[in-house]
């Protein structure tokens, strides 16, 4: 476009051009006619606003709002569909002298028109070009084209709305998103495990149009009609593994002490619950929907709480421990009232060392115990950084493995049918594998490395291959025995470099606190639950009722998190919501065994699910929790699959409240109709000190 054209000539040229988008006209112009204004390589990238030059007389028409001006120029905002724009760009260098702009622009325009002699030259004014550039898409197009020409990748910009026209007043760079420090979800390795058949069956979608999974009723109909895909056994597994219990509680068992652990027996006929009052309650759960109280065993001279318990494979004996070196063994038969038998793990067969336990000095504390598959031995993890194996018939410890650098919080056997493989998890962040058949040098057979904080629990699938662990780094990890790290390699790594010294009892843990372990050898990492305040436990779901489809864990936020093997969330049981205000507020001095938990207020209902157990033959989960006002008390709640119903017609009624003997207790209900009436009545009965009248001890009210 020549700048020597008069105003009338330009107007006439515009009148002869059809700017109707449907005309498919080809507009040809040279970009250098604008003096390189829009492609100035020396211009700052961050300043992308396109403003007309004040010294061009043509720009006055751009701001002309009269009807004549609107009729003269085409508004680019009306749409550009059907308009084909061809750019003729010169790869030569830009002119550096402003005085040569007019001459250079004229010559370039003529040279650009030369190869198009056979086609009519359509001339467009700069104001129309500016209106064309008003299209947001073209601005991005030219900006990215310029960035590509300079060798810079296109950047995504974030606009600030001026609040009036909806157009951007200025642009700023959008910061690159911070990648998650955790492994991606879903896990590709976990997907392969889910489809392998080792962890349940993968169902097919029957409704391919909506991509929906079958509900229970449809699966049952297909099974009865014989039209389900695969053999009947596979159909039954698909039905059972989809029955995930709901948050609604069938029964709420209240205890006057915090509950630390609770588990079903392998056959599902027995359940025990350990409390901070040093008592273990046992229940008959042969009918998982209607429990019966069995008996209570007590730990004499216990310290702080009962830390763990384990049931013998034949359900005849229950072993339970405290923060002492003695484990008590009690018969489960309710007709037997004999005192429990003390097993002193500190006794290793030394002459003159056997003594009767009287509650005095203890060599160490025991955090975790497990029966062997044959019921002859008990393994324990202790506070003296060791693993002990106790022979019940010999009445002494037959093996001590001082293999860790911190407390051993969790132990288990690798195989239900063999006592040779042991797993131990410690606060030194390591899980160590021990083979008792080759311990001449007292070294571990291998190491699982990947947690950056201490271990709280270790569970074995029972097949001698897969292991599950919970860590204070707020993750749960799945391990494969075939991929463990060798002892030589593990000994060359300083694991303390990757630990922060985080105290899970008092300190919060954020995502920014997590750093991935560079030597992580785990298969899948699960996250979402919170491992705070106490040693929260995790488990594999049972093969009978779920076909080993899931893994699950308690959580400090009052929920049970159920995960698929690919680390996606399969379900969540909200115990806090199910039990909220399920007993009246009471004076904490009623419970002499309780100690205040830092961060918990006595006037606030708080729930922390420490342990959970899935029934081996029914879609029922029992949650063992610190639960109540200020978490001074505990509950054991049962949750069953009910297809999302809020209530049912069976007995007992959903949400029924009972005491530890499974008896209806009127004190669990607020008879006055108010949740805090008893608490407020005690407040009214106390004398309120006037201002300035302080107590003798100086403490405030």
C-alpha positions as CSV (number, residue, x, y, z in Angstrom):
1,X,0.0,0.0,0.0
2,X,1.5,3.3,-1.0
3,X,1.5,6.1,1.5
4,X,1.4,8.7,-1.5
5,X,-2.3,8.0,-2.1
6,X,-4.6,10.8,-1.2
7,X,-7.5,10.4,1.2
8,X,-10.1,10.3,-1.6
9,X,-8.1,7.7,-3.5
10,X,-8.0,5.5,-0.4
11,X,-11.7,5.9,0.2
12,X,-12.4,5.0,-3.4
13,X,-10.2,1.9,-3.2
14,X,-12.0,0.8,-0.1
15,X,-15.4,1.3,-1.7
16,X,-14.4,-1.0,-4.5
17,X,-13.4,-3.8,-2.2
18,X,-15.9,-6.3,-0.8
19,X,-15.2,-7.0,2.8
20,X,-18.1,-9.4,3.2
21,X,-16.7,-12.5,4.9
22,X,-18.7,-14.7,2.6
23,X,-17.1,-13.2,-0.5
24,X,-13.9,-15.3,0.0
25,X,-11.7,-12.4,-1.2
26,X,-8.0,-12.7,-0.9
27,X,-6.5,-9.6,0.8
28,X,-2.9,-9.2,-0.1
29,X,-0.7,-6.7,1.7
30,X,2.9,-6.4,2.7
31,X,3.6,-6.4,6.4
32,X,6.5,-4.1,6.0
33,X,4.2,-1.4,4.9
34,X,3.5,-0.8,8.6
35,X,7.2,0.0,9.1
36,X,7.7,-3.2,11.0
37,X,5.5,-1.9,13.7
38,X,4.0,-5.3,14.6
39,X,7.1,-7.4,14.2
40,X,9.7,-5.3,15.9
41,X,12.1,-7.9,17.2
42,X,13.6,-5.4,19.6
43,X,10.3,-4.8,21.3
44,X,9.7,-6.3,24.8
45,X,7.8,-9.6,24.6
46,X,5.8,-8.8,27.8
47,X,4.3,-5.7,26.3
48,X,1.9,-7.1,23.8
49,X,-0.7,-4.3,23.6
50,X,-1.1,-3.0,20.1
51,X,-1.7,0.8,20.0
52,X,-1.9,3.0,16.9
53,X,0.8,5.6,16.3
54,X,-0.2,9.1,17.2
55,X,1.5,10.7,14.2
56,X,-0.5,8.9,11.5
57,X,-3.5,10.8,10.2
58,X,-5.1,7.5,9.1
59,X,-5.4,6.5,12.8
60,X,-7.9,9.2,13.4
61,X,-10.4,7.2,11.4
62,X,-9.8,4.3,13.8
63,X,-11.2,6.2,16.7
64,X,-14.0,7.8,14.6
65,X,-17.3,6.7,16.0
66,X,-19.6,8.3,13.5
67,X,-21.9,6.3,11.3
68,X,-19.9,7.2,8.2
69,X,-16.7,5.8,9.7
70,X,-18.5,2.6,10.8
71,X,-19.8,2.1,7.2
72,X,-16.4,2.8,5.7
73,X,-14.5,0.1,7.6
74,X,-15.2,-3.5,8.2
75,X,-15.3,-4.6,11.9
76,X,-13.1,-7.6,12.4
77,X,-15.1,-8.6,15.4
78,X,-18.0,-9.5,13.1
79,X,-16.2,-12.7,12.2
80,X,-13.4,-13.8,9.8
81,X,-15.0,-16.9,8.5
82,X,-14.4,-17.2,4.8
83,X,-11.7,-14.5,4.6
84,X,-8.4,-15.8,3.3
85,X,-5.4,-13.7,4.2
86,X,-2.1,-14.1,2.5
87,X,1.0,-12.5,4.0
88,X,4.0,-11.6,1.9
89,X,7.0,-11.3,4.2
90,X,10.6,-10.3,3.4
91,X,13.3,-12.3,5.2
92,X,15.7,-9.4,4.9
93,X,16.8,-7.2,7.8
94,X,14.6,-4.4,9.1
95,X,15.5,-0.9,8.3
96,X,17.2,0.8,11.1
97,X,16.7,4.4,10.0
98,X,13.3,5.9,10.6
99,X,13.7,8.4,7.8
100,X,13.8,5.6,5.2
101,X,10.5,4.0,6.3
102,X,8.3,5.7,3.6
103,X,10.7,4.9,0.8
104,X,11.3,1.3,1.9
105,X,7.6,0.7,2.4
106,X,6.8,1.9,-1.1
107,X,9.5,-0.2,-2.7
108,X,8.5,-3.2,-0.8
109,X,4.8,-2.8,-1.7
110,X,5.7,-2.6,-5.4
111,X,8.0,-5.6,-5.2
112,X,5.3,-7.6,-3.4
113,X,2.8,-6.7,-6.1
114,X,5.1,-7.8,-8.9
115,X,4.6,-11.6,-8.6
116,X,0.9,-11.0,-8.2
117,X,0.5,-9.1,-11.5
118,X,-2.0,-11.6,-12.8
119,X,-4.2,-11.0,-9.8
120,X,-5.8,-7.7,-8.8
121,X,-4.1,-5.9,-5.9
122,X,-6.5,-5.2,-3.1
123,X,-5.3,-2.3,-0.9
124,X,-6.4,-2.1,2.7
125,X,-5.8,0.8,5.1
126,X,-3.8,0.5,8.2
127,X,-6.9,1.2,10.3
128,X,-8.5,-1.9,8.8
129,X,-5.3,-3.9,9.6
130,X,-5.5,-2.7,13.2
131,X,-9.1,-3.7,13.4
132,X,-8.1,-7.1,11.9
133,X,-5.5,-7.4,14.6
134,X,-8.2,-6.7,17.2
135,X,-9.2,-10.4,16.8
136,X,-7.7,-12.2,19.8
137,X,-6.8,-15.2,17.8
138,X,-4.8,-13.2,15.3
139,X,-2.9,-11.5,18.1
140,X,-1.9,-14.9,19.4
141,X,-1.0,-16.0,15.9
142,X,1.3,-13.1,15.2
143,X,2.8,-13.2,18.7
144,X,3.6,-16.9,18.4
145,X,4.9,-16.4,14.9
146,X,7.3,-13.7,16.1
147,X,8.5,-15.8,19.0
148,X,9.1,-18.7,16.6
149,X,11.1,-16.5,14.3
150,X,13.3,-15.4,17.3
151,X,13.9,-19.0,18.2
152,X,11.7,-18.8,21.4
153,X,8.9,-21.3,22.0
154,X,5.4,-19.7,22.2
155,X,4.3,-18.8,25.7
156,X,0.8,-19.0,27.3
157,X,-0.3,-15.7,28.6
158,X,-2.8,-14.9,31.2
159,X,-5.0,-11.8,30.6
160,X,-6.2,-9.3,33.1
161,X,-9.8,-8.1,32.4
162,X,-10.3,-4.4,32.6
163,X,-13.8,-4.9,33.9
164,X,-15.5,-2.8,31.2
165,X,-15.0,-4.2,27.7
166,X,-13.9,-7.7,28.6
167,X,-10.6,-7.1,26.7
168,X,-7.2,-7.4,28.3
169,X,-5.5,-4.3,29.4
170,X,-2.1,-6.0,29.9
171,X,-0.7,-9.4,29.7
172,X,1.6,-11.2,32.1
173,X,3.4,-14.5,31.9
174,X,1.7,-17.4,33.5
175,X,4.1,-19.3,35.7
176,X,4.9,-22.8,34.8
177,X,2.8,-25.2,36.9
178,X,4.9,-26.9,39.7
179,X,4.9,-30.6,39.0
180,X,3.7,-32.9,41.7
181,X,6.4,-34.4,43.8
182,X,4.4,-37.6,44.3
183,X,4.2,-40.4,41.7
184,X,1.4,-39.9,39.1
185,X,-2.1,-41.3,39.8
186,X,-3.3,-43.6,38.4
187,X,-0.1,-45.7,38.5
188,X,0.8,-47.5,35.4
189,X,2.3,-50.4,37.4
190,X,-0.8,-50.5,39.5
191,X,-2.9,-50.8,36.3
192,X,-0.9,-53.8,35.2
193,X,-1.4,-55.4,38.6
194,X,-5.1,-54.9,38.5
195,X,-5.3,-56.6,35.1
196,X,-3.0,-59.5,36.1
197,X,-5.6,-61.3,38.1
198,X,-3.5,-61.3,41.3
199,X,-5.6,-58.5,42.8
200,X,-9.1,-59.3,41.8
201,X,-11.0,-59.4,38.5
202,X,-11.4,-56.6,36.0
203,X,-15.0,-56.3,34.9
204,X,-16.3,-55.5,31.4
205,X,-18.6,-52.6,30.5
206,X,-22.0,-53.8,29.4
207,X,-23.4,-50.3,28.7
208,X,-20.8,-49.3,26.0
209,X,-22.8,-46.2,25.0
210,X,-22.6,-44.6,28.4
211,X,-19.5,-46.4,29.6
212,X,-21.1,-47.3,32.9
213,X,-20.3,-50.3,35.2
214,X,-23.0,-52.7,36.1
215,X,-24.9,-52.3,39.3
216,X,-25.4,-55.3,41.6
217,X,-28.9,-56.0,40.4
218,X,-27.9,-56.3,36.8
219,X,-24.9,-58.5,37.6
220,X,-27.2,-60.8,39.6
221,X,-29.7,-61.0,36.7
222,X,-26.9,-61.8,34.2
223,X,-25.5,-64.5,36.5
224,X,-28.8,-66.2,37.0
225,X,-29.6,-66.0,33.3
226,X,-26.2,-67.4,32.4
227,X,-25.3,-64.5,30.1
228,X,-22.6,-63.0,32.2
229,X,-19.2,-62.8,30.6
230,X,-16.7,-65.4,31.7
231,X,-17.3,-68.4,34.0
232,X,-19.7,-68.2,37.0
233,X,-16.8,-68.1,39.5
234,X,-15.5,-64.9,37.8
235,X,-19.0,-63.4,38.0
236,X,-19.2,-64.1,41.7
237,X,-15.9,-62.4,42.3
238,X,-16.9,-59.3,40.3
239,X,-20.1,-59.1,42.4
240,X,-18.3,-59.5,45.8
241,X,-15.4,-57.1,45.1
242,X,-17.9,-54.3,44.2
243,X,-19.6,-54.4,47.6
244,X,-17.7,-51.6,49.4
245,X,-19.1,-50.7,52.8
246,X,-20.7,-47.3,53.3
247,X,-20.1,-44.5,55.8
248,X,-23.4,-45.2,57.7
249,X,-22.6,-47.1,60.9
250,X,-24.6,-50.2,61.7
251,X,-23.5,-50.2,65.3
252,X,-21.4,-47.8,67.4
253,X,-19.6,-49.5,70.3
254,X,-18.5,-46.9,72.8
255,X,-15.6,-47.3,75.2
256,X,-14.4,-45.0,78.0
257,X,-10.9,-45.2,76.7
258,X,-9.2,-44.7,73.3
259,X,-9.1,-47.8,71.1
260,X,-5.8,-48.7,69.6
261,X,-6.3,-51.8,67.4
262,X,-9.0,-54.3,66.4
263,X,-9.0,-57.2,64.0
264,X,-11.2,-60.1,62.8
265,X,-9.9,-63.6,63.0
266,X,-8.9,-65.3,59.7
267,X,-12.2,-67.2,59.7
268,X,-14.3,-64.1,60.7
269,X,-15.8,-65.7,63.8
270,X,-13.9,-63.7,66.3
271,X,-13.0,-60.0,66.9
272,X,-10.9,-58.3,69.5
273,X,-10.5,-54.6,70.4
274,X,-7.6,-53.2,72.5
275,X,-8.1,-50.1,74.6
276,X,-5.9,-47.6,76.5
277,X,-7.5,-48.9,79.8
278,X,-5.2,-52.0,79.3
279,X,-8.2,-54.3,78.5
280,X,-8.9,-56.4,75.4
281,X,-12.6,-57.1,74.6
282,X,-13.4,-60.2,72.6
283,X,-16.6,-60.7,70.6
284,X,-18.3,-63.5,68.7
285,X,-18.7,-62.3,65.1
286,X,-19.9,-65.6,63.5
287,X,-22.9,-63.4,62.5
288,X,-21.0,-60.3,61.3
289,X,-24.2,-58.2,61.5
290,X,-25.0,-59.1,65.1
291,X,-22.1,-59.4,67.4
292,X,-22.1,-61.1,70.8
293,X,-19.8,-60.2,73.8
294,X,-17.3,-62.9,74.6
295,X,-14.9,-61.9,77.4
296,X,-12.3,-59.4,78.5
297,X,-8.6,-59.9,79.1
298,X,-6.5,-57.4,81.1
299,X,-2.8,-56.4,81.0
300,X,-1.5,-56.0,84.6
301,X,1.0,-53.2,85.2
302,X,0.7,-51.9,81.7
303,X,2.5,-48.7,80.5
304,X,0.5,-46.1,78.5
305,X,-1.6,-48.5,76.5
306,X,-2.0,-51.9,75.0
307,X,0.1,-51.5,71.8
308,X,-0.9,-54.5,69.8
309,X,-2.6,-57.9,69.9
310,X,-2.5,-61.0,67.7
311,X,-4.8,-64.0,67.6
312,X,-3.5,-67.6,67.2
313,X,-4.5,-69.3,63.9
314,X,-6.8,-71.7,65.8
315,X,-8.4,-68.8,67.7
316,X,-7.6,-70.4,71.1
317,X,-5.2,-67.8,72.4
318,X,-4.8,-64.1,72.2
319,X,-1.4,-62.4,72.7
320,X,-1.3,-58.7,73.6
321,X,1.5,-56.3,74.5
322,X,2.3,-53.0,76.1
323,X,5.3,-50.7,76.3
324,X,7.1,-53.4,78.3
325,X,9.2,-56.5,77.4
326,X,6.4,-58.9,78.5
327,X,3.6,-60.2,76.3
328,X,0.6,-61.8,77.9
329,X,-1.1,-64.8,76.5
330,X,-4.8,-65.3,77.4
331,X,-7.2,-68.1,76.4
332,X,-10.3,-66.9,74.4
333,X,-12.6,-69.6,75.8
334,X,-15.2,-67.6,77.9
335,X,-15.5,-70.6,80.3
336,X,-11.8,-70.3,81.2
337,X,-11.1,-67.7,83.9
338,X,-7.4,-68.5,84.4
339,X,-4.9,-65.6,84.6
340,X,-3.0,-64.8,81.4
341,X,0.5,-66.3,80.9
342,X,3.4,-63.8,80.9
343,X,5.9,-64.3,78.0
344,X,9.2,-62.4,78.9
345,X,10.8,-61.6,75.5
346,X,13.9,-60.3,77.3
347,X,14.7,-63.8,78.5
348,X,17.0,-65.5,75.9
349,X,17.8,-68.7,77.9
350,X,20.4,-67.2,80.2
351,X,20.8,-69.0,83.5
352,X,19.4,-67.1,86.4
353,X,17.6,-64.5,84.2
354,X,14.1,-66.0,84.4
355,X,11.9,-64.0,86.8
356,X,8.3,-63.5,87.5
357,X,6.9,-60.3,86.0
358,X,5.7,-57.9,88.8
359,X,5.4,-54.7,86.8
360,X,8.8,-53.3,87.7
361,X,11.8,-52.6,85.5
362,X,11.3,-53.5,81.8
363,X,14.2,-53.9,79.4
364,X,12.3,-52.4,76.4
365,X,8.8,-51.8,75.1
366,X,7.0,-53.8,72.5
367,X,5.2,-52.0,69.6
368,X,4.1,-54.8,67.4
369,X,3.5,-58.6,67.7
370,X,2.4,-61.4,65.3
371,X,1.7,-65.1,65.6
372,X,3.4,-67.4,63.2
373,X,1.3,-69.4,60.7
374,X,1.7,-72.6,62.8
375,X,0.9,-70.8,66.1
376,X,4.2,-71.9,67.8
377,X,6.1,-68.6,67.7
378,X,5.4,-64.9,68.2
379,X,7.5,-62.2,66.6
380,X,7.8,-58.8,68.2
381,X,9.2,-55.4,67.2
382,X,10.7,-53.4,70.1
383,X,12.0,-50.1,71.3
384,X,15.6,-51.4,71.5
385,X,15.8,-51.4,67.7
386,X,15.4,-55.2,67.5
387,X,13.2,-58.0,66.3
388,X,12.6,-60.9,68.7
389,X,11.2,-64.3,68.0
390,X,9.7,-66.1,71.0
391,X,9.1,-69.9,71.2
392,X,5.9,-70.6,73.2
393,X,6.8,-74.2,74.0
394,X,10.4,-73.3,75.0
395,X,9.1,-70.3,77.0
396,X,11.9,-68.1,75.9
397,X,13.1,-65.9,73.0
398,X,15.1,-68.0,70.5
399,X,16.2,-65.1,68.3
400,X,17.1,-61.5,68.6
401,X,17.9,-59.4,65.5
402,X,19.4,-56.0,66.3
403,X,19.0,-54.9,62.7
404,X,17.6,-51.3,62.8
405,X,18.8,-47.9,64.0
406,X,15.5,-46.9,65.6
407,X,12.3,-48.3,67.1
408,X,10.8,-51.2,65.2
409,X,7.1,-50.2,64.9
410,X,5.8,-53.1,62.8
411,X,6.6,-56.8,62.2
412,X,5.0,-59.6,60.3
413,X,5.6,-63.0,58.7
414,X,5.9,-63.1,55.0
415,X,4.0,-66.3,54.4
416,X,1.2,-67.8,56.4
417,X,2.5,-71.3,55.9
418,X,6.1,-70.7,56.7
419,X,7.8,-68.9,59.7
420,X,11.1,-68.4,57.8
421,X,10.6,-64.9,56.1
422,X,10.1,-61.9,58.4
423,X,9.4,-58.3,57.6
424,X,10.2,-55.4,60.0
425,X,9.5,-51.7,59.6
426,X,11.3,-49.1,61.7
427,X,11.5,-45.4,62.4
428,X,14.8,-45.4,60.4
429,X,12.5,-45.4,57.3
430,X,13.5,-48.9,56.2
431,X,11.7,-52.2,55.8
432,X,14.0,-55.1,56.1
433,X,13.5,-58.7,55.0
434,X,14.9,-61.5,57.2
435,X,15.4,-65.1,56.1
436,X,15.9,-67.2,59.3
437,X,17.4,-70.0,57.2
438,X,20.5,-67.8,56.3
439,X,21.3,-65.6,59.2
440,X,24.8,-66.8,60.0
441,X,26.1,-63.2,59.6
442,X,23.0,-61.6,61.2
443,X,22.4,-59.6,58.0
444,X,19.1,-59.0,56.3
445,X,18.3,-60.7,53.0
446,X,17.2,-57.4,51.4
447,X,15.8,-53.9,52.0
448,X,12.7,-52.0,50.9
449,X,13.7,-48.4,50.5
450,X,11.4,-45.5,49.5
451,X,9.8,-44.0,52.6
452,X,11.3,-40.7,53.7
453,X,9.9,-40.8,57.2
454,X,9.4,-43.6,59.8
455,X,7.2,-46.7,59.2
456,X,4.0,-47.1,61.2
457,X,2.8,-50.5,60.0
458,X,3.7,-53.4,57.7
459,X,1.2,-56.0,56.4
460,X,1.9,-59.0,54.3
461,X,-0.5,-60.4,51.7
462,X,0.4,-63.8,52.9
463,X,1.7,-65.1,49.6
464,X,5.4,-64.5,50.3
465,X,5.6,-61.8,47.7
466,X,3.7,-58.6,48.2
467,X,4.1,-56.3,51.2
468,X,2.2,-53.1,52.2
469,X,3.5,-50.4,54.5
470,X,2.3,-47.1,56.0
471,X,4.7,-44.3,56.5
472,X,4.8,-41.0,58.4
473,X,5.5,-39.3,55.1
474,X,1.8,-39.6,54.5
475,X,2.1,-42.4,51.9
476,X,1.3,-46.1,51.8
477,X,3.4,-48.2,49.5
478,X,3.2,-51.6,47.8
479,X,6.3,-53.7,47.5
480,X,7.4,-56.8,45.6
481,X,9.8,-59.2,47.3
482,X,11.5,-59.8,43.9
483,X,12.4,-56.1,43.6
484,X,13.9,-55.5,47.0
485,X,17.3,-53.7,47.2
486,X,20.3,-55.8,48.0
487,X,22.0,-55.5,51.3
488,X,25.3,-54.2,49.8
489,X,23.6,-51.4,47.9
490,X,21.4,-50.4,50.9
491,X,24.4,-50.2,53.2
492,X,26.1,-47.7,50.9
493,X,23.1,-45.2,51.1
494,X,22.7,-42.8,53.9
495,X,19.0,-42.9,54.5
496,X,19.1,-40.0,57.0
497,X,19.8,-37.6,54.1
498,X,16.2,-38.0,52.9
499,X,14.5,-37.7,56.3
500,X,13.4,-34.4,57.8
501,X,13.0,-35.4,61.5
502,X,9.3,-34.8,61.2
503,X,7.4,-35.6,64.4
504,X,4.1,-37.0,63.4
505,X,2.6,-36.6,66.9
506,X,2.6,-32.8,67.0
507,X,3.7,-31.4,63.6
508,X,1.6,-31.0,60.4
509,X,2.8,-32.4,57.1
510,X,2.2,-30.6,53.9
511,X,2.9,-31.6,50.3
512,X,5.8,-29.1,50.2
513,X,7.4,-31.2,53.0
514,X,7.6,-34.3,50.8
515,X,10.6,-35.0,48.8
516,X,10.6,-38.1,46.6
517,X,13.2,-40.7,47.5
518,X,15.8,-41.2,44.8
519,X,16.1,-44.9,45.6
520,X,12.5,-45.7,45.8
521,X,11.9,-49.4,44.8
522,X,8.2,-49.6,45.6
523,X,5.6,-50.6,43.0
524,X,2.8,-48.3,43.8
525,X,2.5,-45.3,46.1
526,X,-0.9,-44.5,47.7
527,X,-1.7,-41.1,49.1
528,X,-4.7,-39.1,50.4
529,X,-5.0,-40.4,54.0
530,X,-3.2,-38.8,56.9
531,X,-0.7,-40.6,59.2
532,X,-0.6,-38.3,62.1
533,X,-0.9,-38.4,66.0
534,X,-0.4,-42.2,66.2
535,X,0.8,-45.3,64.4
536,X,-2.0,-45.7,61.9
537,X,-2.4,-49.1,60.3
538,X,-3.0,-50.3,56.7
539,X,-4.1,-53.7,55.3
540,X,-4.8,-55.7,52.2
541,X,-8.5,-56.4,51.7
542,X,-9.3,-60.1,52.3
543,X,-9.5,-62.6,49.4
544,X,-12.8,-64.0,50.4
545,X,-15.0,-60.9,50.5
546,X,-13.1,-58.7,48.0
547,X,-10.9,-61.0,46.0
548,X,-7.9,-59.0,47.4
549,X,-8.9,-56.1,45.1
550,X,-8.1,-53.2,47.4
551,X,-5.8,-51.9,50.1
552,X,-7.1,-49.6,52.9
553,X,-5.8,-47.5,55.7
554,X,-7.1,-45.5,58.7
555,X,-6.5,-41.8,58.8
556,X,-6.2,-39.0,61.3
557,X,-9.1,-37.1,59.6
558,X,-11.6,-39.7,60.8
559,X,-12.0,-41.7,57.6
560,X,-11.0,-45.1,56.2
561,X,-9.5,-44.8,52.7
562,X,-9.9,-47.7,50.3
563,X,-7.7,-47.7,47.2
564,X,-7.6,-49.6,44.0
565,X,-4.2,-51.0,43.1
566,X,-3.5,-48.2,40.7
567,X,-3.6,-45.7,43.6
568,X,-7.0,-44.3,42.7
569,X,-9.6,-44.0,45.5
570,X,-12.2,-46.7,45.4
571,X,-14.2,-45.6,48.4
572,X,-14.0,-43.7,51.7
573,X,-15.8,-44.5,54.9
574,X,-16.4,-41.4,57.0
575,X,-16.3,-42.6,60.6
576,X,-16.3,-39.1,62.0
577,X,-19.6,-38.2,60.2
578,X,-21.2,-41.6,61.3
579,X,-20.4,-41.1,65.0
580,X,-20.5,-37.3,65.3
581,X,-22.0,-36.4,68.7
582,X,-23.0,-40.0,69.3
583,X,-22.6,-39.6,73.0
584,X,-23.2,-36.6,75.4
585,X,-20.3,-34.4,76.3
586,X,-18.9,-35.6,79.6
587,X,-16.2,-34.6,82.1
588,X,-12.8,-36.1,81.0
589,X,-11.9,-36.7,84.7
590,X,-14.3,-39.7,84.5
591,X,-11.6,-41.6,82.5
592,X,-8.5,-41.9,84.7
593,X,-6.5,-43.7,81.9
594,X,-6.7,-40.9,79.5
595,X,-4.1,-38.3,78.7
596,X,-4.7,-35.1,76.7
597,X,-3.7,-35.2,73.1
598,X,-1.9,-32.1,71.9
599,X,-4.1,-30.2,69.5
600,X,-7.4,-31.7,70.7
601,X,-9.9,-29.5,72.5
602,X,-12.3,-31.0,75.1
603,X,-15.2,-29.1,73.7
604,X,-14.7,-30.5,70.1
605,X,-15.7,-33.8,68.7
606,X,-12.7,-35.4,67.0
607,X,-12.1,-38.8,65.3
608,X,-8.9,-40.5,64.4
609,X,-9.2,-44.0,62.8
610,X,-6.2,-45.9,64.1
611,X,-7.1,-49.4,62.7
612,X,-9.6,-51.0,60.5
613,X,-10.5,-54.6,59.7
614,X,-12.4,-56.0,56.7
615,X,-14.5,-59.1,57.4
616,X,-13.1,-62.1,55.4
617,X,-16.5,-63.3,54.3
618,X,-18.9,-60.4,54.3
619,X,-18.9,-56.8,53.1
620,X,-18.4,-55.4,56.6
621,X,-15.6,-53.2,57.9
622,X,-14.9,-52.6,61.7
623,X,-13.2,-49.3,62.4
624,X,-11.2,-48.8,65.7
625,X,-10.8,-45.2,66.6
626,X,-9.9,-42.5,69.0
627,X,-13.3,-40.9,69.0
628,X,-15.2,-38.4,71.1
629,X,-15.0,-35.1,72.8
630,X,-11.3,-34.1,72.7
631,X,-10.6,-37.7,71.6
632,X,-10.6,-38.8,75.2
633,X,-12.7,-41.9,74.4
634,X,-12.9,-44.5,71.7
635,X,-15.3,-46.4,69.5
636,X,-15.5,-49.5,67.4
637,X,-18.0,-49.0,64.5
638,X,-19.2,-51.5,62.0
639,X,-20.0,-50.4,58.5
640,X,-21.6,-52.7,55.9
641,X,-22.6,-52.4,52.2
642,X,-26.1,-51.2,51.9
643,X,-26.3,-49.8,48.3
644,X,-26.3,-46.2,49.6
645,X,-29.4,-46.5,51.8
646,X,-29.6,-44.3,54.9
647,X,-31.5,-46.9,56.9
648,X,-32.7,-50.4,56.6
649,X,-35.4,-52.6,58.0
650,X,-33.2,-55.1,59.8
651,X,-32.1,-55.4,63.4
652,X,-30.2,-53.9,65.0
653,X,-31.2,-50.5,63.7
654,X,-28.5,-48.6,61.9
655,X,-26.6,-46.2,64.1
656,X,-27.5,-48.0,67.4
657,X,-25.2,-47.1,70.3
658,X,-24.1,-49.7,72.8
659,X,-21.4,-49.9,75.4
660,X,-18.4,-52.3,75.4
661,X,-20.5,-55.2,76.5
662,X,-22.9,-54.6,73.6
663,X,-25.6,-53.5,75.9
664,X,-28.0,-50.6,75.3
665,X,-26.8,-47.7,77.5
666,X,-29.2,-44.8,78.2
667,X,-26.2,-42.6,79.2
668,X,-25.0,-42.6,75.6
669,X,-28.1,-40.6,74.6
670,X,-28.7,-37.0,75.8
671,X,-31.9,-37.4,77.7
672,X,-32.5,-33.7,77.9
673,X,-32.5,-33.3,74.1
674,X,-29.5,-31.1,74.0
675,X,-26.0,-32.2,73.1
676,X,-24.2,-30.0,75.6
677,X,-26.7,-29.7,78.4
678,X,-24.7,-31.7,80.9
679,X,-21.6,-29.7,80.1
680,X,-23.4,-26.4,80.4
681,X,-25.0,-27.4,83.7
682,X,-21.6,-28.0,85.1
683,X,-20.4,-24.6,83.9
684,X,-23.4,-22.9,85.5
685,X,-22.7,-24.7,88.8
686,X,-19.2,-23.3,89.0
687,X,-18.4,-19.9,90.5
688,X,-17.1,-17.4,87.9
689,X,-14.2,-15.3,89.2
690,X,-14.8,-11.5,89.0
691,X,-12.3,-9.5,86.9
692,X,-9.0,-9.0,88.8
693,X,-9.7,-11.8,91.2
694,X,-7.1,-14.4,90.1
695,X,-6.8,-18.0,91.4
696,X,-4.0,-18.9,93.8
697,X,-2.2,-20.9,91.1
698,X,-2.3,-18.1,88.6
699,X,-4.0,-20.1,85.8
700,X,-6.6,-18.4,83.8
701,X,-10.3,-19.7,83.5
